[in-house]
Amino acid sequence: MFIAKPTTQEVKQGETAVFETKIDGYPTPKVTWLLNGKLLTPKEGAQVEFNAATGDAKLSIPKVDLQQHAGSVVCRLENLHGSQEETVRLDVLAAPLITTQLPKQEETVSGKDVTLRVVVRGSPRPEAQWFYNDKPVAPENTSYDEEKSEYRLSIKEATVAANEGTYRVVLKNELGETESTPCVLTVLEPVKLTKIAPTTEAVDLKVGEPFEISADVEGKEAPKVQLTKDGKEVKFTSVEGTRHIYSLAEVKPEHQGVYKLTAKNKTSSEETSVTLNVTGK
């Protein structure tokens, strides 16, 4: 039987947790201690003492760690006539510590949802404050997964104007605080291809007349733009900003064919084509 039962202990990270009890029984009971179901022995760093004459039993766990030691401690007594056990808690108090950081870079597509995640351990459970470009984020956009110790920031239907920028999170409890590494969120936009000229899909010209294809191409990341004639790449005459131009001062019969303009990035691709027919003067 337990004359004096062990009690729950609240210990700061790195300090020593001590559980004491006083027992009685005949024959003298065997005393064992378990932490989260696992037998504690000197091999695990635990110090177990028992004075059979007085019935005093003691368990010491030096340098307690939140991840390794927090949980339930069981003291079990056994002899030929039966067994008894008492269960108490070991609560380890620790300042917030980030175990999985925010990514330094994150990409999403305009109009899509994105979630930023950081895994933190600490006791008592830290409070989180998220920041976007150093301005506090409203708490209704944040959540916490207790099972994973994961803090989340949800960004709905992201846009360049409203959501592209730098995010970070500050975590605090009564023992201290820590801050995540910053995460730069880039919002990619689909390709936008606007054909300026010609205004039709087919052009009929006579030898010697001028011909021009021009288009504006926009998007993030910057699209790769290619012009082909009958499947073979041709070079643009000029590219200024978003404007892409291919021009011929005087068309010849060999210029006849199907010209296809293609713009592509990670998000999407667009294309437009022009058929050039060349006749004699």
ABEGO torsion letter per residue (X at the ends): XBABBBBBBBBBBGBBBBBBBBBBEOBBBBBBBBBGGBBBBAAAGBBBBBBAAAGBBBBBBBGBBAAAABEBBBBBBBBAAEBBBBBBBBBBBBBBBBABBBBABBBBBBGBBBBBBBBBBEOBBBBBBBBBGGBBBBAAABBBBAAAGBBBBBBBGBBAAAABEBBBBBBBBAAEBBBBBBBBBBBBBBBBBBBAOBABABBBBBBGBBBBBBBBBBEOBBBBBBBBBGGBBBBBABBBEABBBBBBABBBAAABEBBBBBBBBAABBBBBBBBBBBBBX
